[in-house]
Structures are given as C-alpha cells and as structure tokens.
Amino acid sequence: MSNSTGGSTGNLKQWQYRIFGTVWITYFAYYLCRFNLSIVKGTMVEGYEWSQTGFGWAFTSLALAYAFGQLVNGQLADRFGSRRIASLGVLGSVVMNLAVFVLVTAAPPGVGDATLVFWLFVAFWGVNGFFQAMGWSSMVRVMAHWFPVRVRGKVMGAMGTCYLLGNAFTWTVALVLMSELGERFGCDWRSVFLIPAAMFGCVGVFFFVMIRNRPEDVGMPPVDE
C-alpha cells in the first residue's frame, strides 16, 4: 500500500511540474499577441495619418472585448475544458494578428482608404481581445485542479511572474524586429504582427500536447480528495 501511495505521489509531482511549466510558458506567450501593438503604435499613426486619440479605439476595443470575454470564457472552460478553450484562445489570437498583418501588408500607408483600414484593424483587434480572454480563466482552472488549496497561494504567486516577463519579452521581440538587426532579415514594423503570432502558435501546439485538465484525466484522484 505504501509503495503504491509513494508511486502515485511521485507521479503527481511530475505532472504538477509539467502542468505548472506548461501553463507558465503559455500564458507568458499570450502577451506576444496582445502587447505587440504598443510598440508599433507610433509608426502606424504616423504612416496612416491617424490621430493619437482615434488610435485609442484599438486599445478600447481590445479592453472591452477582453472584459466581456472574462465573463463568459470561464464558463466555457468549465463546460468544454481548459485545454480546449485556452488552445482556442491561442488559435483565435494568432489568426487575428495574422489578419492585421495581411491587412497592413495589402494596404500599406499611402495605399487604399486609410479610414477603412483603421476600422478593420480596430475590429480585428477587438476580436483578438476576446480570444486573449480565454487564457487566464482557463489557466486558473487548470491550476486549481492540479494543486491543492494548501499550496495554491504559493503556486499562483510563482505563476504571476509570467505577467511582467511576458510583457518585457514581447516588447523586446518587437523592438528587435523593428531594429537594424530585424531589417537585415527582411523584417519591418508589420513583422510585429507576424513573427510573434508564429511564436505563439508554436507555444499553443506545445500547450495542447502537454496539458491535461485534471489529475483524473491521467488516472489519478483529485488533489484535494
């Protein structure tokens, strides 16, 4: 009996490390397709001759959609499982960033109707906000299933480090893409919507492969049983 219990405990520990690492990396990567816009704001405003005030609609649309998404996506995670919903969030956010990349590539500054480009951009970025909101509620749900109440505070405290690091990493990637180094590899400001999306997509595949919603999915009892 003791050997069985010890083996089960060891197996649980391995899965907890796996789940924590996967969740940390994935939510860290969520920022790649959300905070990248801040770096190219000035370039887009100047190139398309949009107003600084008007550009605020892009951030507003994302914030409103993100807030609405927080209200509904937790329920979706409960019903369909965090693995599916968080992965859908990655997919949707990647698609919306790619849609912006295609938009600004097909209609660069000085070509086409800048007003139409603006409102399409705002719409894409708003939808991106909804998909981005699928991340946090799903991640919290997974962590609650895999870590007992007695350690959950410490675990979520460590999890919180992905916010600042993810934000800083996103800005670093965007700045490199817009630098002389990025230009040597054929990148420019539009690449800020392409390369981070590709990186995020790879992390999304990693998440879907590595994550499991709860211990019961791999034949173990609930952690708080």
C-alpha positions in Angstrom: 0.0 0.0 0.0 2.8 2.4 0.9 4.7 1.7 -2.3 1.5 2.4 -4.3 0.9 5.6 -2.5 4.5 6.7 -2.9 4.5 5.9 -6.6 1.2 7.8 -7.0 2.6 10.8 -5.1 5.8 10.9 -7.2 3.7 10.7 -10.4 1.6 13.5 -9.2 4.7 15.7 -8.5 5.9 15.0 -12.0 2.6 16.0 -13.5 2.5 19.2 -11.3 5.9 20.3 -12.6 4.7 19.6 -16.2 1.4 21.4 -15.7 3.0 24.4 -14.0 5.7 24.8 -16.6 3.3 24.4 -19.5 0.8 26.9 -18.1 3.6 29.4 -17.2 5.1 29.3 -20.7 1.7 29.5 -22.4 0.4 32.5 -20.5 3.8 34.1 -20.9 3.4 33.7 -24.6 -0.2 35.1 -24.6 1.4 38.6 -24.3 3.2 38.2 -27.7 -0.1 38.8 -29.5 -1.5 41.4 -27.1 1.2 43.9 -26.1 2.9 43.9 -29.5 0.6 46.7 -30.7 2.1 49.2 -28.2 5.5 49.1 -30.0 4.1 49.9 -33.5 1.5 52.5 -32.4 3.6 55.5 -33.3 4.6 54.0 -36.7 1.0 53.2 -37.6 -0.3 56.6 -36.5 2.3 58.4 -38.5 2.2 56.2 -41.6 -1.6 56.1 -41.9 -2.0 59.7 -40.6 -4.4 58.5 -37.9 -4.9 60.7 -34.8 -3.4 59.6 -31.5 -6.9 59.9 -30.0 -8.5 57.9 -32.7 -5.9 55.1 -32.3 -7.2 54.7 -28.8 -10.2 52.9 -30.3 -7.9 49.9 -30.9 -6.9 49.6 -27.3 -10.5 50.3 -26.2 -11.9 47.6 -28.5 -9.5 45.1 -27.1 -10.2 46.1 -23.5 -13.9 45.8 -23.9 -13.8 42.5 -25.7 -11.3 41.2 -23.1 -13.6 42.2 -20.2 -16.6 40.6 -21.9 -14.5 37.5 -22.6 -13.6 37.2 -18.9 -17.3 37.0 -18.1 -18.1 34.1 -20.5 -14.8 32.2 -21.1 -14.6 30.9 -17.5 -18.0 29.3 -18.1 -16.8 27.9 -21.4 -13.7 26.4 -19.7 -15.9 24.7 -17.1 -18.1 23.2 -19.8 -15.6 22.3 -22.5 -12.3 22.0 -20.5 -9.5 24.4 -20.1 -7.3 22.6 -22.6 -9.7 23.2 -25.4 -10.7 26.8 -24.5 -7.1 28.0 -23.9 -6.0 26.4 -27.1 -8.9 28.0 -29.0 -7.7 31.3 -27.4 -4.3 30.8 -28.9 -5.6 29.9 -32.3 -8.0 32.8 -32.4 -5.4 35.4 -31.3 -2.9 34.1 -33.8 -5.5 34.3 -36.6 -6.4 37.9 -35.6 -2.8 39.0 -35.5 -2.2 37.4 -38.9 -5.3 39.2 -40.2 -3.8 42.5 -39.1 -0.6 41.6 -40.8 -2.4 40.8 -44.1 -4.4 44.0 -43.8 -1.4 46.3 -43.3 0.6 44.4 -46.0 -2.2 44.6 -48.6 -3.0 48.2 -47.8 0.3 49.9 -46.6 0.4 53.5 -45.7 -0.4 55.7 -48.7 -2.3 52.9 -50.5 -6.0 52.5 -50.3 -8.6 54.0 -47.9 -6.9 54.7 -44.5 -10.2 55.0 -42.8 -11.4 51.6 -43.9 -8.0 50.1 -42.9 -8.4 51.7 -39.5 -11.9 50.3 -38.7 -11.0 46.8 -40.0 -7.9 47.0 -37.8 -10.0 48.0 -34.8 -12.4 45.2 -35.4 -9.7 42.6 -35.7 -8.0 43.9 -32.6 -11.3 43.8 -30.7 -11.9 40.1 -31.6 -8.3 39.5 -30.6 -9.2 40.8 -27.1 -12.0 38.2 -26.8 -9.7 35.3 -27.7 -7.0 36.7 -25.4 -9.5 36.5 -22.5 -9.7 32.7 -23.0 -6.2 32.4 -21.5 -6.3 33.4 -17.8 -9.6 31.9 -16.7 -8.6 28.6 -18.3 -5.1 28.7 -16.7 -6.5 29.3 -13.3 -9.0 26.5 -13.7 -6.2 24.0 -14.6 -4.0 25.1 -11.7 -6.9 24.7 -9.3 -7.4 21.1 -10.4 -3.7 20.2 -10.1 -2.6 21.9 -7.0 -4.3 21.5 -3.5 -5.6 24.5 -1.6 -2.7 24.4 0.9 -0.1 25.3 -1.7 -2.2 27.1 -4.2 -1.2 30.6 -3.0 2.5 30.0 -3.4 2.0 28.3 -6.8 -0.1 31.2 -8.1 2.4 33.7 -6.7 5.1 32.0 -8.8 2.7 31.8 -11.7 2.3 35.6 -11.5 5.9 36.2 -12.7 4.9 35.4 -16.2 3.0 38.7 -16.5 6.0 41.0 -16.2 8.4 38.7 -18.0 5.9 38.1 -20.8 5.3 41.8 -21.3 9.0 42.6 -21.3 9.8 39.7 -23.7 7.1 40.9 -26.1 8.5 44.4 -26.2 12.0 43.0 -26.7 10.9 40.9 -29.7 9.0 43.8 -31.3 11.9 46.2 -30.8 14.4 43.7 -32.3 12.1 43.1 -35.3 12.0 46.9 -35.9 15.7 47.4 -35.4 18.5 47.3 -37.9 19.1 43.7 -37.0 15.5 42.9 -37.9 15.8 44.7 -41.2 18.8 42.5 -42.1 16.4 39.5 -42.0 13.7 41.3 -44.0 11.6 42.4 -41.1 9.8 45.7 -40.5 7.1 47.1 -38.3 4.5 44.8 -40.0 6.5 41.8 -38.8 5.4 42.6 -35.2 2.1 41.1 -36.1 3.6 38.1 -38.0 6.6 36.7 -36.0 5.0 36.9 -32.6 1.9 35.1 -34.0 4.1 32.3 -35.3 5.9 32.0 -32.0 2.6 32.0 -30.1 1.2 29.4 -32.5 4.1 27.1 -31.7 3.5 27.5 -28.0 -0.2 26.8 -28.5 0.7 23.4 -30.0 3.0 22.7 -27.1 0.2 23.6 -24.7 -2.3 21.3 -26.3 0.1 18.4 -26.3 1.4 18.8 -22.8 -1.6 19.9 -20.7 -4.3 17.8 -19.1 -7.4 19.4 -17.5 -7.2 17.5 -14.2 -5.5 14.5 -12.5 -8.5 12.3 -13.2 -7.6 12.6 -16.9 -4.4 10.5 -16.3 -5.9 8.1 -13.8 -5.1 9.9 -10.5 -7.5 11.0 -7.8 -8.4 14.7 -7.3 -5.6 16.5 -5.3 -8.0 17.7 -2.6 -9.7 14.4 -2.1 
